Amino acid sequence: MNDKVFIVMPAYNEGKVIANVIAGVKKAGYNNVIVVDDGSDDDTSVKAEQAGAVVVRHLLNRGKGAAAKTGVEATKILGADVVVTFDADGQHEPSDIKKLVHYINEGYEVVLGTRDFSRKEIPFFKKLANLIANVFIWLIYSVWVEDSQSGFRAYSKKALRVIDLTSDRYNYESEVIKEIAKHNLNYKQMPINVYYTEYSQKKNQRQNFISGLETLLKIIANPVD
């Protein structure tokens, strides 16, 4: 039942697109949308509320990981059975949510959305950064994943209970893989669609090098306990 599925969207200055993204998720059949406005200085919160989402707001910008954690904690209070993290900038296809949720219902604890990096429209830097992160994750955590940096993922109740994330910024996606290894969680990788619009590429270019370096250093410094 979709009434126990919650969609968590970390959002920072996404006022231009957030309403359309929420509308797409609701059209796909998922009405429980939690937007965590991570200290935006635009109208992200207003637009999200008008679109029918529950909005939780950070007064300061703390990072994507912190926003995701806040959203997940809110879903626990609200009684979620399945939680899906979903980027707020319109890159993901809402119809793919059903596929991720399906595998959670089939018994997987975590389902990792994986992008097709053979597609020409995916920026070269993203392909390279993701490959490097994948290799280091395999070397340190002994888990091979095709897309260690995807933010589109689904989690079961058990996974939400045992996964303990400390990263506040973009390296939290890699930390999820560490937690999968640490707790021996049953996981599934599933192909997802991704759309790199002019809007999303301009927004993400400000984060590429610094966030990539931070992710790599965190992976090296934090082996599985």
Backbone as CSV, one residue per row, in Angstrom:
resi,resn,N_x,N_y,N_z,CA_x,CA_y,CA_z,C_x,C_y,C_z
1,MET,0.843,-1.190,0.000,0.000,0.000,0.000,0.883,1.246,0.000
2,ASN,0.571,2.178,-0.889,1.383,3.381,-1.013,1.229,4.344,0.156
3,ASP,0.214,4.123,1.020,0.031,5.039,2.139,1.100,4.858,3.206
4,LYS,1.897,3.801,3.105,3.001,3.577,4.027,4.353,3.835,3.359
5,VAL,4.318,4.353,2.136,5.539,4.709,1.408,5.723,6.216,1.487
6,PHE,6.884,6.638,1.963,7.170,8.065,2.098,8.337,8.443,1.199
7,ILE,8.182,9.576,0.530,9.214,10.099,-0.355,9.891,11.272,0.341
8,VAL,11.198,11.184,0.508,11.971,12.242,1.166,12.777,12.992,0.113
9,MET,12.596,14.307,0.056,13.314,15.154,-0.901,14.156,16.195,-0.169
10,PRO,15.454,16.004,-0.082,16.309,17.100,0.379,16.307,18.196,-0.685
11,ALA,16.169,19.445,-0.264,16.055,20.523,-1.250,16.790,21.768,-0.774
12,TYR,17.532,22.369,-1.697,18.209,23.629,-1.406,18.054,24.551,-2.612
13,ASN,17.321,25.625,-2.434,17.064,26.602,-3.499,16.517,25.945,-4.769
14,GLU,15.457,25.162,-4.589,14.814,24.479,-5.712,13.444,25.070,-6.013
15,GLY,13.224,26.325,-5.649,11.916,26.945,-5.835,11.418,26.948,-7.262
16,LYS,12.329,26.962,-8.235,11.933,27.002,-9.640,11.300,25.696,-10.115
17,VAL,11.660,24.578,-9.486,11.233,23.278,-10.020,10.499,22.401,-9.012
18,ILE,10.572,22.719,-7.724,10.096,21.795,-6.697,8.621,21.447,-6.848
19,ALA,7.792,22.406,-7.239,6.358,22.128,-7.373,6.103,21.085,-8.454
20,ASN,6.799,21.191,-9.576,6.625,20.222,-10.656,7.117,18.840,-10.256
21,VAL,8.216,18.799,-9.497,8.751,17.511,-9.051,7.757,16.826,-8.104
22,ILE,7.218,17.578,-7.175,6.229,17.017,-6.245,4.987,16.557,-6.993
23,ALA,4.534,17.360,-7.956,3.350,16.989,-8.743,3.582,15.670,-9.474
24,GLY,4.790,15.481,-10.005,5.104,14.240,-10.701,5.076,13.032,-9.783
25,VAL,5.591,13.196,-8.568,5.588,12.108,-7.586,4.161,11.769,-7.171
26,LYS,3.349,12.778,-6.951,1.962,12.532,-6.567,1.177,11.883,-7.706
27,LYS,1.454,12.298,-8.928,0.791,11.691,-10.078,1.144,10.216,-10.203
28,ALA,2.344,9.854,-9.761,2.775,8.453,-9.795,2.132,7.631,-8.690
29,GLY,1.392,8.284,-7.783,0.642,7.561,-6.763,1.195,7.644,-5.363
30,TYR,2.118,8.583,-5.126,2.759,8.682,-3.806,2.466,10.055,-3.206
31,ASN,1.576,10.052,-2.227,1.106,11.318,-1.655,1.882,11.757,-0.426
32,ASN,2.642,10.836,0.171,3.398,11.163,1.367,4.775,11.705,0.976
33,VAL,4.833,12.985,0.731,6.070,13.631,0.300,6.564,14.558,1.398
34,ILE,7.797,14.336,1.824,8.420,15.202,2.826,9.574,15.938,2.172
35,VAL,9.481,17.247,2.123,10.557,18.080,1.594,11.317,18.676,2.765
36,VAL,12.615,18.459,2.796,13.454,19.078,3.819,14.182,20.246,3.162
37,ASP,13.722,21.430,3.476,14.318,22.643,2.928,15.577,22.949,3.740
38,ASP,16.717,22.753,3.111,17.995,22.830,3.814,18.552,24.258,3.821
39,GLY,17.806,25.149,4.461,18.265,26.529,4.613,18.219,27.343,3.342
40,SER,17.257,27.078,2.466,17.149,27.821,1.207,16.904,29.299,1.457
41,ASP,17.386,30.135,0.526,17.080,31.562,0.603,16.145,31.987,-0.522
42,ASP,15.446,31.005,-1.103,14.411,31.315,-2.091,13.070,30.816,-1.545
43,ASP,12.092,30.587,-2.429,10.749,30.202,-1.987,10.505,28.699,-2.051
44,THR,11.557,27.899,-1.854,11.409,26.445,-1.899,10.325,25.955,-0.948
45,SER,10.354,26.403,0.298,9.373,25.937,1.289,7.952,26.291,0.886
46,VAL,7.757,27.514,0.440,6.417,27.970,0.051,5.885,27.144,-1.116
47,LYS,6.714,26.976,-2.140,6.300,26.206,-3.311,6.000,24.756,-2.947
48,ALA,6.815,24.182,-2.068,6.607,22.786,-1.677,5.312,22.615,-0.894
49,GLU,5.037,23.530,0.014,3.793,23.462,0.773,2.584,23.634,-0.137
50,GLN,2.664,24.566,-1.068,1.565,24.777,-2.004,1.317,23.545,-2.869
51,ALA,2.368,22.773,-3.116,2.239,21.574,-3.938,1.765,20.366,-3.135
52,GLY,1.593,20.546,-1.830,1.017,19.477,-1.011,2.008,18.632,-0.252
53,ALA,3.248,19.083,-0.136,4.245,18.330,0.622,4.260,18.771,2.081
54,VAL,4.696,17.867,2.945,5.034,18.235,4.314,6.441,18.819,4.269
55,VAL,6.619,19.996,4.835,7.908,20.680,4.754,8.541,20.780,6.134
56,VAL,9.780,20.334,6.204,10.611,20.520,7.389,11.756,21.431,6.957
57,ARG,12.057,22.418,7.765,13.031,23.417,7.334,14.222,23.503,8.276
58,HIS,15.426,23.433,7.706,16.637,23.767,8.439,16.853,25.275,8.354
59,LEU,17.155,25.892,9.465,17.401,27.332,9.448,18.702,27.669,8.723
60,LEU,19.675,26.749,8.795,20.951,26.925,8.118,21.159,25.806,7.117
61,ASN,21.936,26.066,6.082,22.277,25.042,5.108,23.278,24.074,5.724
62,ARG,22.860,22.833,5.927,23.696,21.836,6.594,24.225,20.777,5.635
63,GLY,23.640,20.654,4.464,24.106,19.667,3.501,23.050,18.629,3.175
64,LYS,23.216,18.004,2.017,22.231,17.033,1.532,22.058,15.862,2.481
65,GLY,23.169,15.382,3.038,23.087,14.257,3.959,22.282,14.596,5.201
66,ALA,22.529,15.774,5.761,21.783,16.203,6.943,20.299,16.332,6.630
67,ALA,19.985,16.863,5.446,18.578,17.010,5.056,17.913,15.644,4.886
68,ALA,18.626,14.706,4.288,18.073,13.359,4.123,17.818,12.710,5.474
69,LYS,18.751,12.871,6.408,18.579,12.283,7.741,17.380,12.889,8.458
70,THR,17.214,14.189,8.351,16.057,14.847,8.970,14.758,14.293,8.393
71,GLY,14.723,14.139,7.068,13.532,13.609,6.422,13.228,12.182,6.852
72,VAL,14.264,11.365,6.946,14.075,9.968,7.358,13.549,9.895,8.787
73,GLU,14.090,10.727,9.680,13.595,10.727,11.056,12.116,11.112,11.106
74,ALA,11.718,12.044,10.254,10.305,12.429,10.197,9.431,11.261,9.744
75,THR,9.909,10.475,8.785,9.120,9.330,8.305,8.941,8.275,9.384
76,LYS,9.926,8.120,10.246,9.796,7.150,11.339,8.675,7.564,12.276
77,ILE,8.606,8.843,12.575,7.547,9.362,13.445,6.181,9.159,12.796
78,LEU,6.130,9.289,11.476,4.869,9.202,10.750,4.482,7.768,10.380
79,GLY,5.302,6.793,10.748,4.930,5.385,10.578,5.204,4.786,9.221
80,ALA,6.273,5.208,8.556,6.592,4.687,7.226,7.052,3.232,7.291
81,ASP,6.646,2.454,6.296,7.179,1.106,6.091,8.305,1.109,5.067
82,VAL,8.221,2.016,4.100,9.233,2.149,3.045,9.536,3.622,2.873
83,VAL,10.810,3.956,2.747,11.211,5.337,2.492,12.047,5.384,1.221
84,VAL,11.716,6.328,0.359,12.460,6.537,-0.879,13.053,7.937,-0.845
85,THR,14.363,8.034,-1.041,14.990,9.350,-1.179,15.020,9.709,-2.658
86,PHE,14.678,10.954,-2.944,14.405,11.366,-4.321,14.918,12.790,-4.495
87,ASP,15.769,13.025,-5.479,16.324,14.367,-5.683,15.229,15.355,-6.078
88,ALA,15.394,16.590,-5.615,14.349,17.609,-5.781,14.510,18.457,-7.027
89,ASP,15.503,18.161,-7.870,15.786,19.045,-9.010,15.232,18.556,-10.334
90,GLY,14.442,17.478,-10.316,13.805,17.006,-11.530,14.618,16.026,-12.355
91,GLN,15.707,15.516,-11.802,16.542,14.580,-12.562,15.931,13.186,-12.656
92,HIS,15.121,12.817,-11.673,14.625,11.451,-11.602,13.227,11.305,-12.210
93,GLU,12.899,10.078,-12.581,11.600,9.753,-13.161,10.695,9.194,-12.061
94,PRO,9.607,9.887,-11.723,8.736,9.407,-10.634,8.198,7.993,-10.837
95,SER,7.986,7.583,-12.086,7.457,6.235,-12.319,8.434,5.147,-11.874
96,ASP,9.718,5.494,-11.716,10.703,4.515,-11.249,10.538,4.199,-9.763
97,ILE,9.844,5.040,-9.019,9.646,4.786,-7.597,8.989,3.427,-7.383
98,LYS,8.000,3.129,-8.192,7.262,1.872,-8.054,8.185,0.668,-8.151
99,LYS,9.180,0.745,-9.024,10.104,-0.379,-9.213,10.973,-0.585,-7.972
100,LEU,11.457,0.515,-7.398,12.268,0.395,-6.191,11.447,-0.156,-5.027
101,VAL,10.237,0.367,-4.870,9.367,-0.097,-3.789,9.034,-1.572,-3.960
102,HIS,8.846,-1.999,-5.202,8.544,-3.415,-5.476,9.595,-4.327,-4.876
103,TYR,10.854,-3.987,-5.053,11.920,-4.863,-4.559,12.026,-4.824,-3.037
104,ILE,11.687,-3.700,-2.420,11.609,-3.684,-0.956,10.509,-4.638,-0.496
105,ASN,9.383,-4.606,-1.153,8.277,-5.506,-0.802,8.609,-6.967,-1.075
106,GLU,9.566,-7.207,-1.970,10.017,-8.574,-2.267,11.029,-9.083,-1.242
107,GLY,11.460,-8.219,-0.337,12.344,-8.675,0.736,13.717,-8.049,0.790
108,TYR,14.050,-7.179,-0.166,15.328,-6.481,-0.094,15.250,-5.378,0.952
109,GLU,16.385,-5.118,1.625,16.421,-4.083,2.650,16.734,-2.706,2.075
110,VAL,17.574,-2.673,1.027,17.932,-1.424,0.367,17.901,-1.661,-1.138
111,VAL,17.321,-0.723,-1.872,17.363,-0.775,-3.338,18.061,0.486,-3.817
112,LEU,19.124,0.288,-4.588,19.949,1.397,-5.064,19.611,1.692,-6.518
113,GLY,19.111,2.891,-6.776,18.884,3.299,-8.157,20.223,3.501,-8.853
114,THR,20.374,2.966,-10.048,21.643,3.076,-10.773,21.414,3.716,-12.132
115,ARG,22.203,4.743,-12.410,22.122,5.438,-13.690,22.889,4.688,-14.773
116,ASP,22.462,4.841,-16.000,23.152,4.247,-17.148,24.235,5.221,-17.609
117,PHE,25.476,4.960,-17.211,26.554,5.894,-17.499,27.083,5.791,-18.926
118,SER,26.488,4.927,-19.717,26.862,4.888,-21.133,26.155,5.983,-21.931
119,ARG,25.174,6.623,-21.316,24.432,7.675,-22.016,25.313,8.897,-22.216
120,LYS,25.273,9.446,-23.422,26.149,10.552,-23.791,25.823,11.840,-23.041
121,GLU,24.559,12.022,-22.647,24.183,13.290,-22.033,24.653,13.414,-20.581
122,ILE,25.105,12.315,-19.990,25.635,12.403,-18.631,27.023,13.030,-18.683
123,PRO,27.242,14.114,-17.944,28.533,14.810,-17.998,29.705,13.887,-17.687
124,PHE,30.803,14.073,-18.412,31.974,13.213,-18.253,32.483,13.231,-16.816
125,PHE,32.487,14.401,-16.180,32.990,14.473,-14.807,32.197,13.557,-13.889
126,LYS,30.891,13.506,-14.066,30.064,12.650,-13.223,30.399,11.180,-13.449
127,LYS,30.636,10.813,-14.699,31.012,9.431,-14.996,32.323,9.063,-14.308
128,LEU,33.320,9.951,-14.438,34.634,9.679,-13.874,34.585,9.660,-12.348
129,ALA,33.939,10.654,-11.762,33.874,10.736,-10.302,33.158,9.528,-9.715
130,ASN,32.087,9.109,-10.373,31.345,7.960,-9.878,32.183,6.685,-9.966
131,LEU,32.910,6.512,-11.063,33.751,5.325,-11.231,34.837,5.274,-10.159
132,ILE,35.482,6.404,-9.915,36.536,6.447,-8.897,35.963,6.094,-7.526
133,ALA,34.811,6.678,-7.198,34.176,6.381,-5.913,33.797,4.908,-5.824
134,ASN,33.271,4.346,-6.912,32.903,2.929,-6.921,34.097,2.043,-6.603
135,VAL,35.247,2.361,-7.213,36.457,1.550,-7.020,36.925,1.622,-5.572
136,PHE,36.968,2.828,-5.007,37.421,2.965,-3.626,36.446,2.296,-2.657
137,ILE,35.155,2.371,-2.933,34.165,1.697,-2.087,34.379,0.193,-2.116
138,TRP,34.660,-0.344,-3.298,34.918,-1.782,-3.418,36.180,-2.189,-2.661
139,LEU,37.234,-1.372,-2.790,38.501,-1.693,-2.126,38.386,-1.623,-0.600
140,ILE,37.604,-0.673,-0.095,37.542,-0.443,1.348,36.375,-1.181,2.012
141,TYR,35.220,-1.227,1.338,34.039,-1.837,1.936,33.741,-3.232,1.392
142,SER,34.441,-3.642,0.340,34.235,-4.956,-0.292,32.819,-5.124,-0.830
143,VAL,32.245,-4.038,-1.291,30.926,-4.056,-1.920,31.053,-3.357,-3.271
144,TRP,30.691,-4.072,-4.344,30.742,-3.438,-5.659,29.357,-2.926,-6.032
145,VAL,29.267,-1.637,-6.306,28.019,-1.048,-6.775,28.305,-0.276,-8.054
146,GLU,27.303,-0.193,-8.905,27.472,0.471,-10.190,27.313,1.986,-10.095
147,ASP,26.624,2.446,-9.059,26.369,3.889,-8.931,26.353,4.258,-7.454
148,SER,27.537,4.495,-6.912,27.658,4.762,-5.481,27.164,6.149,-5.095
149,GLN,26.941,7.041,-6.075,26.591,8.424,-5.773,25.141,8.765,-6.078
150,SER,24.342,7.785,-6.432,22.932,8.042,-6.719,22.182,8.409,-5.439
151,GLY,21.320,9.415,-5.538,20.496,9.802,-4.400,19.113,9.191,-4.413
152,PHE,18.824,8.382,-5.422,17.505,7.775,-5.601,17.571,6.341,-5.068
153,ARG,17.063,6.135,-3.843,17.182,4.853,-3.169,15.942,4.566,-2.338
154,ALA,15.718,3.283,-2.056,14.597,2.882,-1.218,15.110,2.053,-0.047
155,TYR,14.438,2.214,1.094,14.881,1.564,2.325,13.705,0.894,3.036
156,SER,13.961,-0.283,3.591,12.964,-0.968,4.399,13.000,-0.442,5.837
157,LYS,12.049,-0.887,6.641,12.027,-0.492,8.046,13.295,-0.946,8.764
158,LYS,13.725,-2.171,8.475,14.937,-2.682,9.125,16.145,-1.829,8.756
159,ALA,16.271,-1.506,7.485,17.409,-0.697,7.043,17.402,0.656,7.737
160,LEU,16.229,1.259,7.846,16.134,2.562,8.499,16.490,2.475,9.974
161,ARG,16.232,1.328,10.575,16.523,1.146,11.993,18.021,0.977,12.255
162,VAL,18.730,0.266,11.371,20.130,-0.060,11.668,21.137,0.888,11.020
163,ILE,20.764,1.520,9.914,21.711,2.413,9.242,21.901,3.673,10.080
164,ASP,23.158,3.962,10.376,23.495,5.116,11.211,24.453,6.008,10.426
165,LEU,23.944,7.103,9.893,24.741,7.990,9.053,25.225,9.196,9.844
166,THR,26.466,9.559,9.632,27.044,10.715,10.312,27.391,11.840,9.341
167,SER,27.467,11.539,8.052,27.859,12.538,7.060,26.720,13.501,6.781
168,ASP,27.032,14.784,6.730,26.008,15.790,6.488,25.919,16.203,5.024
169,ARG,26.969,15.958,4.250,26.967,16.484,2.892,26.868,15.374,1.860
170,TYR,27.414,15.576,0.672,27.147,14.654,-0.430,27.755,13.277,-0.234
171,ASN,28.707,13.132,0.682,29.319,11.832,0.889,28.412,10.867,1.655
172,TYR,27.209,11.321,2.030,26.329,10.413,2.754,25.899,9.237,1.880
173,GLU,25.818,9.436,0.550,25.446,8.335,-0.329,26.443,7.186,-0.227
174,SER,27.749,7.530,-0.148,28.781,6.504,0.009,28.703,5.850,1.381
175,GLU,28.334,6.624,2.387,28.236,6.068,3.737,27.128,5.032,3.830
176,VAL,26.088,5.179,3.028,25.038,4.160,2.983,25.627,2.817,2.576
177,ILE,26.539,2.813,1.605,27.162,1.554,1.164,27.961,0.938,2.308
178,LYS,28.667,1.776,3.052,29.405,1.282,4.219,28.453,0.591,5.192
179,GLU,27.291,1.196,5.434,26.325,0.629,6.377,25.720,-0.672,5.846
180,ILE,25.555,-0.769,4.532,25.089,-2.026,3.937,26.075,-3.143,4.252
181,ALA,27.370,-2.849,4.085,28.401,-3.850,4.376,28.466,-4.168,5.868
182,LYS,28.424,-3.132,6.682,28.551,-3.308,8.131,27.450,-4.191,8.692
183,HIS,26.223,-4.005,8.224,25.072,-4.732,8.766,24.641,-5.903,7.880
184,ASN,25.426,-6.163,6.836,25.132,-7.279,5.920,23.693,-7.205,5.400
185,LEU,23.312,-6.039,4.947,21.952,-5.842,4.461,21.786,-6.408,3.059
186,ASN,20.627,-6.976,2.831,20.279,-7.539,1.527,19.896,-6.385,0.599
187,TYR,20.677,-6.176,-0.467,20.418,-5.020,-1.319,20.287,-5.413,-2.786
188,LYS,19.661,-4.530,-3.537,19.398,-4.737,-4.955,19.749,-3.461,-5.709
189,GLN,20.391,-3.609,-6.858,20.638,-2.462,-7.725,19.620,-2.484,-8.862
190,MET,19.025,-1.329,-9.137,17.995,-1.270,-10.164,18.222,-0.092,-11.097
191,PRO,18.206,-0.319,-12.413,18.395,0.785,-13.360,17.294,1.832,-13.224
192,ILE,17.694,3.103,-13.285,16.739,4.207,-13.225,17.003,5.162,-14.386
193,ASN,15.990,5.931,-14.714,16.144,6.981,-15.714,16.662,8.242,-15.048
194,VAL,17.409,9.032,-15.780,17.901,10.292,-15.256,17.886,11.326,-16.369
195,TYR,17.555,12.563,-16.016,17.455,13.634,-16.995,18.340,14.798,-16.551
196,TYR,19.359,15.095,-17.335,20.242,16.209,-17.011,19.809,17.426,-17.816
197,THR,19.024,18.272,-17.157,18.551,19.495,-17.795,19.620,20.586,-17.654
198,GLU,19.450,21.659,-18.400,20.361,22.796,-18.281,20.342,23.327,-16.846
199,TYR,19.164,23.339,-16.254,19.020,23.810,-14.868,19.837,22.952,-13.910
200,SER,19.688,21.628,-13.980,20.369,20.754,-13.022,21.870,20.751,-13.224
201,GLN,22.329,20.847,-14.471,23.765,20.845,-14.714,24.423,22.115,-14.192
202,LYS,23.787,23.249,-14.386,24.354,24.497,-13.871,24.411,24.476,-12.348
203,LYS,23.388,23.933,-11.742,23.335,23.875,-10.286,24.426,22.972,-9.730
204,ASN,24.625,21.829,-10.354,25.566,20.858,-9.814,27.015,21.170,-10.114
205,GLN,27.293,21.982,-11.108,28.672,22.286,-11.439,29.395,22.987,-10.302
206,ARG,28.656,23.656,-9.437,29.290,24.347,-8.319,29.758,23.364,-7.259
207,GLN,29.314,22.112,-7.348,29.594,21.148,-6.290,30.594,20.078,-6.709
208,ASN,30.869,19.947,-7.982,31.564,18.777,-8.488,32.886,18.453,-7.801
209,PHE,33.888,19.315,-7.926,35.223,18.971,-7.465,35.290,18.845,-5.948
210,ILE,34.764,19.845,-5.237,34.863,19.845,-3.780,34.109,18.673,-3.174
211,SER,32.864,18.451,-3.609,32.082,17.355,-3.045,32.691,16.010,-3.408
212,GLY,33.243,15.890,-4.626,33.883,14.638,-5.027,35.104,14.330,-4.181
213,LEU,35.930,15.339,-3.928,37.119,15.151,-3.104,36.737,14.806,-1.671
214,GLU,35.726,15.489,-1.155,35.258,15.214,0.200,34.768,13.777,0.313
215,THR,34.017,13.323,-0.690,33.513,11.956,-0.685,34.651,10.956,-0.657
216,LEU,35.658,11.165,-1.504,36.783,10.246,-1.589,37.544,10.176,-0.263
217,LEU,37.802,11.304,0.350,38.521,11.333,1.613,37.733,10.646,2.723
218,LYS,36.424,10.836,2.715,35.586,10.187,3.722,35.607,8.671,3.567
219,ILE,35.580,8.192,2.324,35.615,6.755,2.091,36.912,6.161,2.621
220,ILE,38.027,6.815,2.318,39.346,6.323,2.739,39.466,6.343,4.271
221,ALA,38.915,7.381,4.896,39.097,7.560,6.332,38.127,6.738,7.179
222,ASN,37.111,6.135,6.540,36.071,5.450,7.321,35.824,4.030,6.834
223,PRO,36.760,3.102,7.098,36.518,1.709,6.751,35.428,1.108,7.621
224,VAL,34.922,-0.054,7.236,33.893,-0.727,8.019,34.472,-1.115,9.364
225,ASP,33.723,-0.835,10.439,34.207,-1.131,11.797,34.315,-2.636,12.013
